[in-house]
Amino acid sequence: MLSKPEDMIAWGLLILPLIVIAWSAVWFASVEAERNRYERYKRFHAIMEQLAKSDGATADKMAAAYELRNYREYKDIISKIFVDGRVRQDSGDALQKQLKDTLDHIGH
């Protein structure tokens, strides 16, 4: 048992660094996950820009469209942008609705 103050201090000196190491690991994992989400968003945005280029090669656009399959977390917006394999023609109305949906989602 911990009958001596020296024993308690020894356990404290052992446990405190372990707590700090655990906290650091959790913090690092959180930062890394956020960085990965941001990098993934940038790649998705680059794919969308590739599809939007009017002078882009068809093969490049086909490859970009295929790559969109890997971004399931964006399926809602992808389905709103593309209708029957084409970019929406009512883009102004679609953007306005998307902005309204975003405001509703964040509780404005």
Secondary structure, 3 states (H helix, E strand, C coil): CCCCHHHHHHHHHHHHHHHHHHHHHHHHHHHHHHHHHHHHHHHHHHHHHHHHCCCCCHHHHHHHHHHHHHCHHHHHHHHHHEECCEECCCHHHHHHHHHHHHHHHCCC
